Amino acid sequence: MNSRALVPDATLFLEVRPRTAIRRRFAAPGSREIFEVAGFQRMVARSYQVGLARLRALGQRVEVVDGERTIEEVTLALAERVRDLL
């Protein structure tokens, strides 16, 4: 299905520990979902790492940014990572 999709110039990934993801989700308003448990979040984090490794193995550019930092720091880090693409 995606065989004709364009390869992105870069994949940007905000890395956040599962514990932080859960804490942030529970701090946000709204109803809870069944996947909002630590074990599931750890599994999701591992799956993302596998996916990123696959992209790298295909020669794709993957930029990982520490999503645990402040909004301002994350924004600056993302801008630095894509500056050469603009």
MIDOSE-1310 file (N, C-alpha, C; in nm, 2 decimals, decimal comma, always signed):
residues 86
mnsr	+0,08/-0,12/+0,00/+0,00/+0,00/+0,00/+0,09/+0,13/+0,00; +0,20/+0,13/+0,07/+0,28/+0,25/+0,08/+0,40/+0,24/-0,01; +0,40/+0,14/-0,10/+0,52/+0,12/-0,19/+0,54/+0,24/-0,28; +0,44/+0,32/-0,31/+0,46/+0,43/-0,39/+0,47/+0,57/-0,32
alvp	+0,47/+0,56/-0,19/+0,48/+0,68/-0,10/+0,62/+0,73/-0,11; +0,63/+0,86/-0,11/+0,76/+0,93/-0,11/+0,83/+0,90/+0,02; +0,96/+0,89/+0,01/+1,05/+0,87/+0,13/+1,07/+1,01/+0,19; +1,04/+1,03/+0,32/+1,06/+1,16/+0,38/+1,20/+1,21/+0,38
datl	+1,22/+1,34/+0,38/+1,36/+1,40/+0,40/+1,42/+1,36/+0,53; +1,33/+1,35/+0,63/+1,38/+1,31/+0,77/+1,25/+1,27/+0,85; +1,28/+1,18/+0,94/+1,18/+1,13/+1,04/+1,22/+1,20/+1,17; +1,14/+1,27/+1,23/+1,16/+1,33/+1,36/+1,09/+1,25/+1,47
flev	+1,17/+1,22/+1,57/+1,11/+1,13/+1,68/+1,14/+1,20/+1,81; +1,03/+1,23/+1,88/+1,05/+1,28/+2,02/+1,05/+1,17/+2,11; +1,16/+1,14/+2,18/+1,18/+1,03/+2,27/+1,14/+1,07/+2,41; +1,05/+0,99/+2,47/+1,00/+1,02/+2,60/+0,99/+0,88/+2,67
rprt	+1,04/+0,88/+2,79/+1,03/+0,75/+2,87/+0,89/+0,71/+2,89; +0,86/+0,59/+2,90/+0,72/+0,54/+2,92/+0,66/+0,60/+3,05; +0,74/+0,61/+3,15/+0,69/+0,67/+3,28/+0,64/+0,82/+3,26; +0,72/+0,89/+3,18/+0,69/+1,03/+3,15/+0,56/+1,04/+3,06
airr	+0,55/+0,95/+2,97/+0,43/+0,95/+2,88/+0,31/+0,93/+2,96; +0,31/+0,83/+3,06/+0,19/+0,80/+3,14/+0,16/+0,93/+3,23; +0,27/+0,98/+3,29/+0,25/+1,10/+3,38/+0,18/+1,21/+3,30; +0,23/+1,24/+3,18/+0,18/+1,35/+3,10/+0,03/+1,32/+3,06
rfaa	+0,01/+1,20/+3,03/-0,13/+1,17/+2,98/-0,23/+1,18/+3,10; -0,19/+1,14/+3,22/-0,28/+1,15/+3,33/-0,30/+1,29/+3,38; -0,20/+1,38/+3,34/-0,21/+1,52/+3,38/-0,30/+1,60/+3,28; -0,33/+1,54/+3,16/-0,41/+1,60/+3,06/-0,56/+1,57/+3,09
pgsr	-0,65/+1,66/+3,05/-0,79/+1,64/+3,07/-0,84/+1,53/+2,97; -0,95/+1,47/+3,00/-1,01/+1,38/+2,90/-1,02/+1,24/+2,96; -1,09/+1,16/+2,89/-1,11/+1,02/+2,94/-0,99/+0,94/+2,92; -0,98/+0,83/+3,00/-0,86/+0,75/+2,99/-0,88/+0,63/+2,89
eife	-0,78/+0,58/+2,84/-0,78/+0,47/+2,74/-0,72/+0,35/+2,80; -0,75/+0,24/+2,75/-0,71/+0,11/+2,80/-0,56/+0,09/+2,79; -0,49/+0,16/+2,69/-0,35/+0,15/+2,67/-0,27/+0,23/+2,76; -0,33/+0,30/+2,85/-0,25/+0,39/+2,94/-0,21/+0,32/+3,07
vagf	-0,13/+0,22/+3,04/-0,07/+0,15/+3,15/+0,08/+0,13/+3,12; +0,16/+0,12/+3,23/+0,31/+0,13/+3,21/+0,36/+0,02/+3,12; +0,31/-0,11/+3,14/+0,36/-0,22/+3,05/+0,33/-0,19/+2,91; +0,22/-0,14/+2,87/+0,19/-0,12/+2,73/+0,28/+0,00/+2,68
qrmv	+0,30/+0,10/+2,76/+0,38/+0,21/+2,72/+0,53/+0,16/+2,69; +0,58/+0,07/+2,77/+0,71/+0,01/+2,75/+0,72/-0,06/+2,62; +0,61/-0,14/+2,59/+0,60/-0,21/+2,47/+0,60/-0,12/+2,35; +0,53/-0,01/+2,36/+0,52/+0,09/+2,25/+0,66/+0,15/+2,23
arsy	+0,73/+0,18/+2,33/+0,86/+0,24/+2,32/+0,96/+0,15/+2,25; +0,95/+0,02/+2,29/+1,04/-0,08/+2,22/+1,00/-0,09/+2,07; +0,87/-0,09/+2,04/+0,83/-0,10/+1,90/+0,88/+0,02/+1,82; +0,88/+0,14/+1,88/+0,93/+0,26/+1,81/+1,08/+0,24/+1,78
qvgl	+1,15/+0,19/+1,88/+1,30/+0,17/+1,86/+1,32/+0,08/+1,74; +1,25/-0,03/+1,74/+1,26/-0,13/+1,63/+1,23/-0,06/+1,49; +1,12/+0,02/+1,49/+1,09/+0,09/+1,37/+1,20/+0,19/+1,32; +1,25/+0,27/+1,42/+1,36/+0,36/+1,39/+1,48/+0,29/+1,34
arlr	+1,51/+0,18/+1,39/+1,63/+0,10/+1,35/+1,61/+0,05/+1,20; +1,48/+0,01/+1,17/+1,45/-0,03/+1,03/+1,47/+0,09/+0,94; +1,42/+0,20/+0,97/+1,44/+0,32/+0,89/+1,59/+0,35/+0,86; +1,66/+0,35/+0,97/+1,81/+0,37/+0,96/+1,87/+0,27/+0,87
algq	+1,83/+0,14/+0,88/+1,89/+0,03/+0,80/+1,86/+0,06/+0,65; +1,75/+0,12/+0,62/+1,71/+0,15/+0,49/+1,78/+0,28/+0,44; +1,86/+0,34/+0,52/+1,94/+0,46/+0,48/+1,86/+0,59/+0,50; +1,75/+0,58/+0,57/+1,67/+0,70/+0,59/+1,72/+0,78/+0,71
rvev	+1,70/+0,91/+0,70/+1,75/+1,00/+0,80/+1,65/+1,00/+0,92; +1,70/+0,97/+1,04/+1,62/+0,97/+1,16/+1,68/+1,06/+1,26; +1,60/+1,16/+1,30/+1,65/+1,25/+1,40/+1,57/+1,23/+1,53; +1,64/+1,20/+1,64/+1,58/+1,18/+1,77/+1,61/+1,30/+1,86
vdge	+1,50/+1,35/+1,92/+1,51/+1,46/+2,01/+1,46/+1,42/+2,14; +1,52/+1,47/+2,25/+1,48/+1,44/+2,38/+1,35/+1,51/+2,42; +1,24/+1,44/+2,41/+1,11/+1,49/+2,44/+1,08/+1,52/+2,59; +1,18/+1,49/+2,67/+1,17/+1,52/+2,82/+1,20/+1,66/+2,85
rtie	+1,26/+1,73/+2,76/+1,31/+1,87/+2,78/+1,19/+1,96/+2,77; +1,21/+2,09/+2,80/+1,10/+2,19/+2,80/+1,05/+2,20/+2,65; +0,93/+2,26/+2,64/+0,88/+2,28/+2,51/+0,97/+2,37/+2,42; +1,03/+2,47/+2,49/+1,12/+2,56/+2,42/+1,24/+2,49/+2,37
evtl	+1,30/+2,40/+2,46/+1,42/+2,33/+2,42/+1,39/+2,23/+2,31; +1,28/+2,16/+2,31/+1,24/+2,07/+2,21/+1,22/+2,14/+2,08; +1,15/+2,25/+2,08/+1,13/+2,33/+1,96/+1,26/+2,37/+1,90; +1,36/+2,42/+1,98/+1,49/+2,46/+1,93/+1,56/+2,34/+1,87
alae	+1,56/+2,23/+1,94/+1,63/+2,11/+1,89/+1,57/+2,06/+1,76; +1,44/+2,06/+1,74/+1,38/+2,02/+1,62/+1,42/+2,12/+1,51; +1,42/+2,25/+1,53/+1,46/+2,35/+1,43/+1,60/+2,32/+1,39; +1,69/+2,30/+1,48/+1,83/+2,27/+1,45/+1,84/+2,15/+1,36
rvrd	+1,76/+2,04/+1,39/+1,77/+1,92/+1,31/+1,73/+1,93/+1,17; +1,64/+2,02/+1,14/+1,58/+2,04/+1,01/+1,63/+2,16/+0,93; +1,71/+2,24/+0,99/+1,76/+2,36/+0,93/+1,81/+2,34/+0,79; +1,89/+2,23/+0,77/+1,94/+2,21/+0,63/+1,84/+2,17/+0,53
ll	+1,72/+2,14/+0,58/+1,61/+2,10/+0,48/+1,53/+2,22/+0,44; +1,54/+2,33/+0,51/+1,46/+2,45/+0,48/+1,52/+2,54/+0,37
